[in-house]
């Protein structure tokens, strides 16, 4: 185990996306992976960050940053 966060993400990506879909072409794979990425980062709350959506957390962090 090198990095628990990366290994956890890789497991989720494999289980929820790669094992769940057949990719018929590179364009089809790009479309399905982008849909999964958007769901993962913009829709689904993550317990590791207080049940917040990562995109909303980053937006609030940027707003609070003195280097805007």
mmCIF file of the N, C-alpha and C atoms, coordinates in Angstrom:
data_MODEL
# 
_entry.id   MODEL 
# 
loop_
_atom_site.group_PDB 
_atom_site.id 
_atom_site.type_symbol 
_atom_site.label_atom_id 
_atom_site.label_alt_id 
_atom_site.label_comp_id 
_atom_site.label_asym_id 
_atom_site.label_entity_id 
_atom_site.label_seq_id 
_atom_site.pdbx_PDB_ins_code 
_atom_site.Cartn_x 
_atom_site.Cartn_y 
_atom_site.Cartn_z 
_atom_site.occupancy 
_atom_site.B_iso_or_equiv 
_atom_site.pdbx_formal_charge 
_atom_site.auth_seq_id 
_atom_site.auth_comp_id 
_atom_site.auth_asym_id 
_atom_site.auth_atom_id 
_atom_site.pdbx_PDB_model_num 
ATOM 1   N N  . UNK A 1 1  ? 0.854   -1.173 0.000   1.00 0.00 ? 1  UNK A N  1 
ATOM 2   C CA . UNK A 1 1  ? 0.000   0.000  0.000   1.00 0.00 ? 1  UNK A CA 1 
ATOM 3   C C  . UNK A 1 1  ? 0.898   1.233  0.000   1.00 0.00 ? 1  UNK A C  1 
ATOM 4   N N  . UNK A 1 2  ? 0.754   2.049  -1.025  1.00 0.00 ? 2  UNK A N  1 
ATOM 5   C CA . UNK A 1 2  ? 1.572   3.239  -1.152  1.00 0.00 ? 2  UNK A CA 1 
ATOM 6   C C  . UNK A 1 2  ? 0.872   4.468  -0.573  1.00 0.00 ? 2  UNK A C  1 
ATOM 7   N N  . UNK A 1 3  ? -0.344  4.707  -1.003  1.00 0.00 ? 3  UNK A N  1 
ATOM 8   C CA . UNK A 1 3  ? -1.084  5.885  -0.574  1.00 0.00 ? 3  UNK A CA 1 
ATOM 9   C C  . UNK A 1 3  ? -2.545  5.477  -0.432  1.00 0.00 ? 3  UNK A C  1 
ATOM 10  N N  . UNK A 1 4  ? -3.035  5.498  0.799   1.00 0.00 ? 4  UNK A N  1 
ATOM 11  C CA . UNK A 1 4  ? -4.390  5.034  1.075   1.00 0.00 ? 4  UNK A CA 1 
ATOM 12  C C  . UNK A 1 4  ? -5.461  5.789  0.315   1.00 0.00 ? 4  UNK A C  1 
ATOM 13  N N  . UNK A 1 5  ? -5.283  7.107  0.141   1.00 0.00 ? 5  UNK A N  1 
ATOM 14  C CA . UNK A 1 5  ? -6.277  7.900  -0.575  1.00 0.00 ? 5  UNK A CA 1 
ATOM 15  C C  . UNK A 1 5  ? -6.346  7.495  -2.051  1.00 0.00 ? 5  UNK A C  1 
ATOM 16  N N  . UNK A 1 6  ? -5.173  7.336  -2.669  1.00 0.00 ? 6  UNK A N  1 
ATOM 17  C CA . UNK A 1 6  ? -5.133  6.968  -4.082  1.00 0.00 ? 6  UNK A CA 1 
ATOM 18  C C  . UNK A 1 6  ? -5.679  5.561  -4.276  1.00 0.00 ? 6  UNK A C  1 
ATOM 19  N N  . UNK A 1 7  ? -5.297  4.642  -3.400  1.00 0.00 ? 7  UNK A N  1 
ATOM 20  C CA . UNK A 1 7  ? -5.786  3.276  -3.536  1.00 0.00 ? 7  UNK A CA 1 
ATOM 21  C C  . UNK A 1 7  ? -7.286  3.190  -3.317  1.00 0.00 ? 7  UNK A C  1 
ATOM 22  N N  . UNK A 1 8  ? -7.815  3.989  -2.399  1.00 0.00 ? 8  UNK A N  1 
ATOM 23  C CA . UNK A 1 8  ? -9.261  4.034  -2.184  1.00 0.00 ? 8  UNK A CA 1 
ATOM 24  C C  . UNK A 1 8  ? -9.972  4.562  -3.427  1.00 0.00 ? 8  UNK A C  1 
ATOM 25  N N  . UNK A 1 9  ? -9.449  5.647  -4.006  1.00 0.00 ? 9  UNK A N  1 
ATOM 26  C CA . UNK A 1 9  ? -10.034 6.202  -5.226  1.00 0.00 ? 9  UNK A CA 1 
ATOM 27  C C  . UNK A 1 9  ? -9.972  5.195  -6.365  1.00 0.00 ? 9  UNK A C  1 
ATOM 28  N N  . UNK A 1 10 ? -8.816  4.556  -6.552  1.00 0.00 ? 10 UNK A N  1 
ATOM 29  C CA . UNK A 1 10 ? -8.678  3.581  -7.634  1.00 0.00 ? 10 UNK A CA 1 
ATOM 30  C C  . UNK A 1 10 ? -9.681  2.445  -7.485  1.00 0.00 ? 10 UNK A C  1 
ATOM 31  N N  . UNK A 1 11 ? -9.914  1.999  -6.259  1.00 0.00 ? 11 UNK A N  1 
ATOM 32  C CA . UNK A 1 11 ? -10.893 0.946  -6.016  1.00 0.00 ? 11 UNK A CA 1 
ATOM 33  C C  . UNK A 1 11 ? -12.293 1.388  -6.372  1.00 0.00 ? 11 UNK A C  1 
ATOM 34  N N  . UNK A 1 12 ? -12.641 2.611  -6.003  1.00 0.00 ? 12 UNK A N  1 
ATOM 35  C CA . UNK A 1 12 ? -13.973 3.137  -6.344  1.00 0.00 ? 12 UNK A CA 1 
ATOM 36  C C  . UNK A 1 12 ? -14.134 3.281  -7.854  1.00 0.00 ? 12 UNK A C  1 
ATOM 37  N N  . UNK A 1 13 ? -13.119 3.832  -8.511  1.00 0.00 ? 13 UNK A N  1 
ATOM 38  C CA . UNK A 1 13 ? -13.169 3.998  -9.963  1.00 0.00 ? 13 UNK A CA 1 
ATOM 39  C C  . UNK A 1 13 ? -13.366 2.637  -10.634 1.00 0.00 ? 13 UNK A C  1 
ATOM 40  N N  . UNK A 1 14 ? -12.620 1.653  -10.215 1.00 0.00 ? 14 UNK A N  1 
ATOM 41  C CA . UNK A 1 14 ? -12.736 0.327  -10.827 1.00 0.00 ? 14 UNK A CA 1 
ATOM 42  C C  . UNK A 1 14 ? -14.110 -0.273 -10.569 1.00 0.00 ? 14 UNK A C  1 
ATOM 43  N N  . UNK A 1 15 ? -14.568 -0.246 -9.324  1.00 0.00 ? 15 UNK A N  1 
ATOM 44  C CA . UNK A 1 15 ? -15.843 -0.873 -8.974  1.00 0.00 ? 15 UNK A CA 1 
ATOM 45  C C  . UNK A 1 15 ? -17.028 -0.148 -9.587  1.00 0.00 ? 15 UNK A C  1 
ATOM 46  N N  . UNK A 1 16 ? -17.058 1.169  -9.458  1.00 0.00 ? 16 UNK A N  1 
ATOM 47  C CA . UNK A 1 16 ? -18.237 1.935  -9.850  1.00 0.00 ? 16 UNK A CA 1 
ATOM 48  C C  . UNK A 1 16 ? -18.278 2.307  -11.321 1.00 0.00 ? 16 UNK A C  1 
ATOM 49  N N  . UNK A 1 17 ? -17.148 2.305  -11.991 1.00 0.00 ? 17 UNK A N  1 
ATOM 50  C CA . UNK A 1 17 ? -17.140 2.753  -13.386 1.00 0.00 ? 17 UNK A CA 1 
ATOM 51  C C  . UNK A 1 17 ? -16.578 1.687  -14.322 1.00 0.00 ? 17 UNK A C  1 
ATOM 52  N N  . UNK A 1 18 ? -15.342 1.310  -14.122 1.00 0.00 ? 18 UNK A N  1 
ATOM 53  C CA . UNK A 1 18 ? -14.699 0.415  -15.086 1.00 0.00 ? 18 UNK A CA 1 
ATOM 54  C C  . UNK A 1 18 ? -15.354 -0.958 -15.137 1.00 0.00 ? 18 UNK A C  1 
ATOM 55  N N  . UNK A 1 19 ? -15.722 -1.530 -13.986 1.00 0.00 ? 19 UNK A N  1 
ATOM 56  C CA . UNK A 1 19 ? -16.361 -2.841 -13.976 1.00 0.00 ? 19 UNK A CA 1 
ATOM 57  C C  . UNK A 1 19 ? -17.839 -2.768 -14.330 1.00 0.00 ? 19 UNK A C  1 
ATOM 58  N N  . UNK A 1 20 ? -18.425 -1.584 -14.308 1.00 0.00 ? 20 UNK A N  1 
ATOM 59  C CA . UNK A 1 20 ? -19.859 -1.430 -14.535 1.00 0.00 ? 20 UNK A CA 1 
ATOM 60  C C  . UNK A 1 20 ? -20.212 -1.130 -15.997 1.00 0.00 ? 20 UNK A C  1 
ATOM 61  N N  . UNK A 1 21 ? -19.232 -0.806 -16.823 1.00 0.00 ? 21 UNK A N  1 
ATOM 62  C CA . UNK A 1 21 ? -19.526 -0.386 -18.189 1.00 0.00 ? 21 UNK A CA 1 
ATOM 63  C C  . UNK A 1 21 ? -18.704 -1.171 -19.204 1.00 0.00 ? 21 UNK A C  1 
ATOM 64  N N  . UNK A 1 22 ? -19.302 -1.344 -20.370 1.00 0.00 ? 22 UNK A N  1 
ATOM 65  C CA . UNK A 1 22 ? -18.582 -1.807 -21.547 1.00 0.00 ? 22 UNK A CA 1 
ATOM 66  C C  . UNK A 1 22 ? -18.255 -0.562 -22.350 1.00 0.00 ? 22 UNK A C  1 
ATOM 67  N N  . UNK A 1 23 ? -17.033 -0.426 -22.760 1.00 0.00 ? 23 UNK A N  1 
ATOM 68  C CA . UNK A 1 23 ? -16.623 0.719  -23.563 1.00 0.00 ? 23 UNK A CA 1 
ATOM 69  C C  . UNK A 1 23 ? -16.534 0.266  -25.018 1.00 0.00 ? 23 UNK A C  1 
ATOM 70  N N  . UNK A 1 24 ? -17.364 0.871  -25.870 1.00 0.00 ? 24 UNK A N  1 
ATOM 71  C CA . UNK A 1 24 ? -17.456 0.456  -27.261 1.00 0.00 ? 24 UNK A CA 1 
ATOM 72  C C  . UNK A 1 24 ? -16.455 1.158  -28.156 1.00 0.00 ? 24 UNK A C  1 
ATOM 73  N N  . UNK A 1 25 ? -15.965 2.302  -27.686 1.00 0.00 ? 25 UNK A N  1 
ATOM 74  C CA . UNK A 1 25 ? -14.970 3.067  -28.451 1.00 0.00 ? 25 UNK A CA 1 
ATOM 75  C C  . UNK A 1 25 ? -14.272 4.014  -27.480 1.00 0.00 ? 25 UNK A C  1 
ATOM 76  N N  . UNK A 1 26 ? -13.250 4.670  -27.961 1.00 0.00 ? 26 UNK A N  1 
ATOM 77  C CA . UNK A 1 26 ? -12.558 5.649  -27.124 1.00 0.00 ? 26 UNK A CA 1 
ATOM 78  C C  . UNK A 1 26 ? -13.493 6.804  -26.777 1.00 0.00 ? 26 UNK A C  1 
ATOM 79  N N  . UNK A 1 27 ? -14.305 7.230  -27.727 1.00 0.00 ? 27 UNK A N  1 
ATOM 80  C CA . UNK A 1 27 ? -15.266 8.311  -27.467 1.00 0.00 ? 27 UNK A CA 1 
ATOM 81  C C  . UNK A 1 27 ? -16.296 7.888  -26.419 1.00 0.00 ? 27 UNK A C  1 
ATOM 82  N N  . UNK A 1 28 ? -16.761 6.660  -26.496 1.00 0.00 ? 28 UNK A N  1 
ATOM 83  C CA . UNK A 1 28 ? -17.719 6.135  -25.518 1.00 0.00 ? 28 UNK A CA 1 
ATOM 84  C C  . UNK A 1 28 ? -17.077 6.080  -24.133 1.00 0.00 ? 28 UNK A C  1 
ATOM 85  N N  . UNK A 1 29 ? -15.835 5.628  -24.049 1.00 0.00 ? 29 UNK A N  1 
ATOM 86  C CA . UNK A 1 29 ? -15.130 5.578  -22.771 1.00 0.00 ? 29 UNK A CA 1 
ATOM 87  C C  . UNK A 1 29 ? -14.952 6.973  -22.195 1.00 0.00 ? 29 UNK A C  1 
ATOM 88  N N  . UNK A 1 30 ? -14.584 7.923  -23.040 1.00 0.00 ? 30 UNK A N  1 
ATOM 89  C CA . UNK A 1 30 ? -14.410 9.311  -22.593 1.00 0.00 ? 30 UNK A CA 1 
ATOM 90  C C  . UNK A 1 30 ? -15.704 9.862  -22.027 1.00 0.00 ? 30 UNK A C  1 
ATOM 91  N N  . UNK A 1 31 ? -16.806 9.614  -22.708 1.00 0.00 ? 31 UNK A N  1 
ATOM 92  C CA . UNK A 1 31 ? -18.114 10.098 -22.262 1.00 0.00 ? 31 UNK A CA 1 
ATOM 93  C C  . UNK A 1 31 ? -18.521 9.484  -20.921 1.00 0.00 ? 31 UNK A C  1 
ATOM 94  N N  . UNK A 1 32 ? -18.366 8.184  -20.788 1.00 0.00 ? 32 UNK A N  1 
ATOM 95  C CA . UNK A 1 32 ? -18.761 7.505  -19.551 1.00 0.00 ? 32 UNK A CA 1 
ATOM 96  C C  . UNK A 1 32 ? -17.856 7.881  -18.378 1.00 0.00 ? 32 UNK A C  1 
ATOM 97  N N  . UNK A 1 33 ? -16.572 7.990  -18.625 1.00 0.00 ? 33 UNK A N  1 
ATOM 98  C CA . UNK A 1 33 ? -15.652 8.386  -17.557 1.00 0.00 ? 33 UNK A CA 1 
ATOM 99  C C  . UNK A 1 33 ? -15.898 9.824  -17.110 1.00 0.00 ? 33 UNK A C  1 
ATOM 100 N N  . UNK A 1 34 ? -16.197 10.716 -18.038 1.00 0.00 ? 34 UNK A N  1 
ATOM 101 C CA . UNK A 1 34 ? -16.490 12.102 -17.689 1.00 0.00 ? 34 UNK A CA 1 
ATOM 102 C C  . UNK A 1 34 ? -17.772 12.191 -16.866 1.00 0.00 ? 34 UNK A C  1 
ATOM 103 N N  . UNK A 1 35 ? -18.780 11.412 -17.216 1.00 0.00 ? 35 UNK A N  1 
ATOM 104 C CA . UNK A 1 35 ? -20.026 11.405 -16.441 1.00 0.00 ? 35 UNK A CA 1 
ATOM 105 C C  . UNK A 1 35 ? -19.758 10.907 -15.020 1.00 0.00 ? 35 UNK A C  1 
ATOM 106 N N  . UNK A 1 36 ? -18.939 9.868  -14.890 1.00 0.00 ? 36 UNK A N  1 
ATOM 107 C CA . UNK A 1 36 ? -18.613 9.351  -13.556 1.00 0.00 ? 36 UNK A CA 1 
ATOM 108 C C  . UNK A 1 36 ? -17.803 10.378 -12.764 1.00 0.00 ? 36 UNK A C  1 
ATOM 109 N N  . UNK A 1 37 ? -16.841 11.041 -13.414 1.00 0.00 ? 37 UNK A N  1 
ATOM 110 C CA . UNK A 1 37 ? -16.016 12.050 -12.746 1.00 0.00 ? 37 UNK A CA 1 
ATOM 111 C C  . UNK A 1 37 ? -16.875 13.203 -12.230 1.00 0.00 ? 37 UNK A C  1 
ATOM 112 N N  . UNK A 1 38 ? -17.806 13.662 -13.059 1.00 0.00 ? 38 UNK A N  1 
ATOM 113 C CA . UNK A 1 38 ? -18.687 14.756 -12.627 1.00 0.00 ? 38 UNK A CA 1 
ATOM 114 C C  . UNK A 1 38 ? -19.533 14.344 -11.434 1.00 0.00 ? 38 UNK A C  1 
ATOM 115 N N  . UNK A 1 39 ? -20.088 13.135 -11.490 1.00 0.00 ? 39 UNK A N  1 
ATOM 116 C CA . UNK A 1 39 ? -20.879 12.641 -10.360 1.00 0.00 ? 39 UNK A CA 1 
ATOM 117 C C  . UNK A 1 39 ? -20.018 12.568 -9.105  1.00 0.00 ? 39 UNK A C  1 
ATOM 118 N N  . UNK A 1 40 ? -18.827 12.020 -9.228  1.00 0.00 ? 40 UNK A N  1 
ATOM 119 C CA . UNK A 1 40 ? -17.923 11.829 -8.088  1.00 0.00 ? 40 UNK A CA 1 
ATOM 120 C C  . UNK A 1 40 ? -17.498 13.157 -7.458  1.00 0.00 ? 40 UNK A C  1 
ATOM 121 N N  . UNK A 1 41 ? -17.226 14.164 -8.288  1.00 0.00 ? 41 UNK A N  1 
ATOM 122 C CA . UNK A 1 41 ? -16.711 15.438 -7.784  1.00 0.00 ? 41 UNK A CA 1 
ATOM 123 C C  . UNK A 1 41 ? -17.760 16.514 -7.540  1.00 0.00 ? 41 UNK A C  1 
ATOM 124 N N  . UNK A 1 42 ? -18.895 16.438 -8.231  1.00 0.00 ? 42 UNK A N  1 
ATOM 125 C CA . UNK A 1 42 ? -19.849 17.539 -8.178  1.00 0.00 ? 42 UNK A CA 1 
ATOM 126 C C  . UNK A 1 42 ? -21.207 17.186 -7.580  1.00 0.00 ? 42 UNK A C  1 
ATOM 127 N N  . UNK A 1 43 ? -21.505 15.906 -7.426  1.00 0.00 ? 43 UNK A N  1 
ATOM 128 C CA . UNK A 1 43 ? -22.836 15.511 -6.964  1.00 0.00 ? 43 UNK A CA 1 
ATOM 129 C C  . UNK A 1 43 ? -22.813 14.722 -5.658  1.00 0.00 ? 43 UNK A C  1 
ATOM 130 N N  . UNK A 1 44 ? -21.847 13.841 -5.516  1.00 0.00 ? 44 UNK A N  1 
ATOM 131 C CA . UNK A 1 44 ? -21.852 12.892 -4.419  1.00 0.00 ? 44 UNK A CA 1 
ATOM 132 C C  . UNK A 1 44 ? -21.085 13.411 -3.205  1.00 0.00 ? 44 UNK A C  1 
ATOM 133 N N  . UNK A 1 45 ? -21.742 13.446 -2.030  1.00 0.00 ? 45 UNK A N  1 
ATOM 134 C CA . UNK A 1 45 ? -21.025 13.839 -0.815  1.00 0.00 ? 45 UNK A CA 1 
ATOM 135 C C  . UNK A 1 45 ? -20.019 12.758 -0.395  1.00 0.00 ? 45 UNK A C  1 
ATOM 136 N N  . UNK A 1 46 ? -18.923 13.201 0.204   1.00 0.00 ? 46 UNK A N  1 
ATOM 137 C CA . UNK A 1 46 ? -17.875 12.280 0.654   1.00 0.00 ? 46 UNK A CA 1 
ATOM 138 C C  . UNK A 1 46 ? -17.756 12.370 2.178   1.00 0.00 ? 46 UNK A C  1 
ATOM 139 N N  . UNK A 1 47 ? -17.798 11.232 2.830   1.00 0.00 ? 47 UNK A N  1 
ATOM 140 C CA . UNK A 1 47 ? -17.744 11.215 4.295   1.00 0.00 ? 47 UNK A CA 1 
ATOM 141 C C  . UNK A 1 47 ? -16.396 11.714 4.821   1.00 0.00 ? 47 UNK A C  1 
ATOM 142 N N  . UNK A 1 48 ? -15.331 11.547 4.064   1.00 0.00 ? 48 UNK A N  1 
ATOM 143 C CA . UNK A 1 48 ? -14.002 11.962 4.517   1.00 0.00 ? 48 UNK A CA 1 
ATOM 144 C C  . UNK A 1 48 ? -13.867 13.478 4.636   1.00 0.00 ? 48 UNK A C  1 
ATOM 145 N N  . UNK A 1 49 ? -14.749 14.216 3.981   1.00 0.00 ? 49 UNK A N  1 
ATOM 146 C CA . UNK A 1 49 ? -14.687 15.682 4.045   1.00 0.00 ? 49 UNK A CA 1 
ATOM 147 C C  . UNK A 1 49 ? -15.978 16.248 4.631   1.00 0.00 ? 49 UNK A C  1 
ATOM 148 N N  . UNK A 1 50 ? -16.528 15.533 5.588   1.00 0.00 ? 50 UNK A N  1 
ATOM 149 C CA . UNK A 1 50 ? -17.697 16.023 6.316   1.00 0.00 ? 50 UNK A CA 1 
ATOM 150 C C  . UNK A 1 50 ? -18.986 15.970 5.511   1.00 0.00 ? 50 UNK A C  1 
ATOM 151 N N  . UNK A 1 51 ? -19.128 14.941 4.683   1.00 0.00 ? 51 UNK A N  1 
ATOM 152 C CA . UNK A 1 51 ? -20.312 14.766 3.834   1.00 0.00 ? 51 UNK A CA 1 
ATOM 153 C C  . UNK A 1 51 ? -20.593 15.985 2.958   1.00 0.00 ? 51 UNK A C  1 
ATOM 154 N N  . UNK A 1 52 ? -19.520 16.559 2.440   1.00 0.00 ? 52 UNK A N  1 
ATOM 155 C CA . UNK A 1 52 ? -19.623 17.662 1.490   1.00 0.00 ? 52 UNK A CA 1 
ATOM 156 C C  . UNK A 1 52 ? -19.243 17.160 0.104   1.00 0.00 ? 52 UNK A C  1 
ATOM 157 N N  . UNK A 1 53 ? -19.667 17.908 -0.873  1.00 0.00 ? 53 UNK A N  1 
ATOM 158 C CA . UNK A 1 53 ? -19.294 17.609 -2.256  1.00 0.00 ? 53 UNK A CA 1 
ATOM 159 C C  . UNK A 1 53 ? -17.929 18.247 -2.506  1.00 0.00 ? 53 UNK A C  1 
ATOM 160 N N  . UNK A 1 54 ? -16.968 17.526 -3.086  1.00 0.00 ? 54 UNK A N  1 
ATOM 161 C CA . UNK A 1 54 ? -15.633 18.097 -3.289  1.00 0.00 ? 54 UNK A CA 1 
ATOM 162 C C  . UNK A 1 54 ? -15.621 19.428 -4.032  1.00 0.00 ? 54 UNK A C  1 
ATOM 163 N N  . UNK A 1 55 ? -16.440 19.588 -5.042  1.00 0.00 ? 55 UNK A N  1 
ATOM 164 C CA . UNK A 1 55 ? -16.454 20.852 -5.807  1.00 0.00 ? 55 UNK A CA 1 
ATOM 165 C C  . UNK A 1 55 ? -16.887 22.019 -4.921  1.00 0.00 ? 55 UNK A C  1 
ATOM 166 N N  . UNK A 1 56 ? -17.891 21.806 -4.079  1.00 0.00 ? 56 UNK A N  1 
ATOM 167 C CA . UNK A 1 56 ? -18.354 22.868 -3.185  1.00 0.00 ? 56 UNK A CA 1 
ATOM 168 C C  . UNK A 1 56 ? -17.298 23.184 -2.129  1.00 0.00 ? 56 UNK A C  1 
ATOM 169 N N  . UNK A 1 57 ? -16.609 22.169 -1.659  1.00 0.00 ? 57 UNK A N  1 
ATOM 170 C CA . UNK A 1 57 ? -15.549 22.373 -0.674  1.00 0.00 ? 57 UNK A CA 1 
ATOM 171 C C  . UNK A 1 57 ? -14.416 23.209 -1.273  1.00 0.00 ? 57 UNK A C  1 
ATOM 172 N N  . UNK A 1 58 ? -14.038 22.912 -2.507  1.00 0.00 ? 58 UNK A N  1 
ATOM 173 C CA . UNK A 1 58 ? -12.975 23.673 -3.164  1.00 0.00 ? 58 UNK A CA 1 
ATOM 174 C C  . UNK A 1 58 ? -13.409 25.114 -3.424  1.00 0.00 ? 58 UNK A C  1 
ATOM 175 N N  . UNK A 1 59 ? -14.669 25.305 -3.789  1.00 0.00 ? 59 UNK A N  1 
ATOM 176 C CA . UNK A 1 59 ? -15.175 26.650 -4.035  1.00 0.00 ? 59 UNK A CA 1 
ATOM 177 C C  . UNK A 1 59 ? -15.116 27.479 -2.751  1.00 0.00 ? 59 UNK A C  1 
ATOM 178 N N  . UNK A 1 60 ? -15.510 26.894 -1.621  1.00 0.00 ? 60 UNK A N  1 
ATOM 179 C CA . UNK A 1 60 ? -15.474 27.631 -0.346  1.00 0.00 ? 60 UNK A CA 1 
ATOM 180 C C  . UNK A 1 60 ? -14.034 27.872 0.093   1.00 0.00 ? 60 UNK A C  1 
ATOM 181 N N  . UNK A 1 61 ? -13.135 26.948 -0.207  1.00 0.00 ? 61 UNK A N  1 
ATOM 182 C CA . UNK A 1 61 ? -11.722 27.132 0.150   1.00 0.00 ? 61 UNK A CA 1 
ATOM 183 C C  . UNK A 1 61 ? -11.114 28.277 -0.667  1.00 0.00 ? 61 UNK A C  1 
ATOM 184 N N  . UNK A 1 62 ? -11.476 28.364 -1.953  1.00 0.00 ? 62 UNK A N  1 
ATOM 185 C CA . UNK A 1 62 ? -10.969 29.458 -2.794  1.00 0.00 ? 62 UNK A CA 1 
ATOM 186 C C  . UNK A 1 62 ? -11.502 30.797 -2.316  1.00 0.00 ? 62 UNK A C  1 
ATOM 187 N N  . UNK A 1 63 ? -12.757 30.828 -1.889  1.00 0.00 ? 63 UNK A N  1 
ATOM 188 C CA . UNK A 1 63 ? -13.359 32.072 -1.422  1.00 0.00 ? 63 UNK A CA 1 
ATOM 189 C C  . UNK A 1 63 ? -12.689 32.558 -0.138  1.00 0.00 ? 63 UNK A C  1 
ATOM 190 N N  . UNK A 1 64 ? -12.238 31.632 0.701   1.00 0.00 ? 64 UNK A N  1 
ATOM 191 C CA . UNK A 1 64 ? -11.604 31.990 1.964   1.00 0.00 ? 64 UNK A CA 1 
ATOM 192 C C  . UNK A 1 64 ? -10.103 32.270 1.824   1.00 0.00 ? 64 UNK A C  1 
ATOM 193 N N  . UNK A 1 65 ? -9.542  31.958 0.669   1.00 0.00 ? 65 UNK A N  1 
ATOM 194 C CA . UNK A 1 65 ? -8.108  32.113 0.462   1.00 0.00 ? 65 UNK A CA 1 
ATOM 195 C C  . UNK A 1 65 ? -7.726  33.585 0.279   1.00 0.00 ? 65 UNK A C  1 
ATOM 196 N N  . UNK A 1 66 ? -6.638  34.023 0.918   1.00 0.00 ? 66 UNK A N  1 
ATOM 197 C CA . UNK A 1 66 ? -6.194  35.406 0.727   1.00 0.00 ? 66 UNK A CA 1 
ATOM 198 C C  . UNK A 1 66 ? -5.533  35.630 -0.639  1.00 0.00 ? 66 UNK A C  1 
ATOM 199 N N  . UNK A 1 67 ? -5.221  34.560 -1.383  1.00 0.00 ? 67 UNK A N  1 
ATOM 200 C CA . UNK A 1 67 ? -4.559  34.671 -2.695  1.00 0.00 ? 67 UNK A CA 1 
ATOM 201 C C  . UNK A 1 67 ? -5.544  34.461 -3.823  1.00 0.00 ? 67 UNK A C  1 
ATOM 202 N N  . UNK A 1 68 ? -6.675  35.075 -3.778  1.00 0.00 ? 68 UNK A N  1 
ATOM 203 C CA . UNK A 1 68 ? -7.683  34.905 -4.847  1.00 0.00 ? 68 UNK A CA 1 
ATOM 204 C C  . UNK A 1 68 ? -7.243  35.558 -6.092  1.00 0.00 ? 68 UNK A C  1 
# 
